[in-house]
Amino acid sequence: MMNPNTPTAEAVVAQIQGLSSTAEDLSHLHETLKKSEELLRAESASRFVSFLTQLDPSIHSLGYLYILDAFLSGPITKEGADNISLSTARFINVCAADQIRLAPEKFISVCRKFKEQILVINAPMRGVGPMLAALRKIQSSSEQLTTLHSDFLQLCLLAKCYKTGVCVLEDDIFEVDQPKDLFLYCYYGGMICIGQKRFQKALDLLRSVVTAPMSSISAIAVEAYKKYILVSLIHLGQFPTSFPKYTSSVAQRNLKNFSQPYLELATSYSTGKIAELQNCVQSNREKFENDNNFGLVNQVVSSMYKRNIQRLTQTYLTLSLQDIASTVQLSSPKDAEMHVLQMIQNGEIYATINQKDGMVSFLEDPEQYKSCGMIEHVDSSIQRIMNLSKKLTAMDELMSSDSLYLAKVGRERQRFDFDDFDSVPSKYNL
């Protein structure tokens, strides 16, 4: 039997319409909505549609959010997903940030369900814009990593909308709530940068996953480590076998065990012999394909040709295309010409090709590091480092005054005995 004090769904909608203006009204409305969740979830789909049409998502954002969440909690057909995804996208784009921040978990839930609907109808592009708007609205600042960042980047990957994903990756992140959010953000972000050929940024993001504190090994860290190996070979021409000192012991003990084919590839690459590298690729081809990394592996093979050509620039001033092809084991002078032209275009070498006699002349780097563009680049880098230094100083001061941190440090200090340390030399004694 229903409690006579429980409001009807119509009454809730009326309250939403009347209590969506001042902060005090919204606070009262929020309490009502929390008490009415079970009532709203019991309504039929047709009634939900009627309720939503009576509300303006830009004015009644908080109430619209609760009703939409209740609607999305029920079963939705594939045909219905197409229609409701349009309504959800419109709500996300126009909703008032100050209202949806009153119920952030509810808003995140709606956004996640929206992403699921988008994937059901196989239209990830339709979710990119709304999800970007969603994370910006829920962010307290551009330095905060929200749980929606990884969902947004995943949609960018599926839609091959890499440039839009990069705009979020340019933000400096200092606030992280959940470790998994950081892992996924860096992993998806690394993949987006790989798609954009921004290999240095990809390395930075993937390294963050590999070296992040972890109490147990995760599948995300394993996949990131595999890609980290491949991108290191492509971009740097080598892969360091040792981990940075700050890497967790769990990662150092386990990551290599899950990545043996990739480490074998790195070892083959270090020989500089293309035939040995290709044999390694073929023997592990099935594993690379199962990991969806075979495209990157092919780029590793291609990069070896480039590395070998770059080595020639350190020895010769001029060389024929035929000699280049023979030395780096390309099939023909034409292939050598295509590689050299691509490397010149990418700024990887400085050279000219004489089409008449097929000779390549290697040149010095023309950059004198005194142009206006270079000065602006250096100044921008200095300013960014200065801002980062200020941020680190502020974080250090905040941590130094944190009671929980100080209590833990105090407990750690008790583990040490001052007799374990060398005494001060006598000449410094007062």
Summary of the structure (lengths in Angstrom):
residues: 430
radius of gyration: 28.9
end to end distance: 85.1
largest distance: 96.0
contacts: 1241
relative contact order: 0.04
helix: 68%
strand: 3%
